[in-house]
Amino acid sequence: MKKLSAVTAVVLVFAALSVAACSTTEGFGQDVKDTGQTIKNTAQDAK
């Protein structure tokens, strides 16, 4: 169940970042970078 919660959290964060306005390629790149960092942190917390 804890793993499912972590996956849900990652999906929600990604969805929030996707909805956030990023009108430039640089902004989109930063969003992807932030999402990757969030996924990494969530995976570390789930260990």
Secondary structure, DSSP 4 states (H G I P E B T S, - for coil): -HHHHHHHHHHHHHHHHHHS---SHHHHHHHHHHHHHHHHHHHHHH-
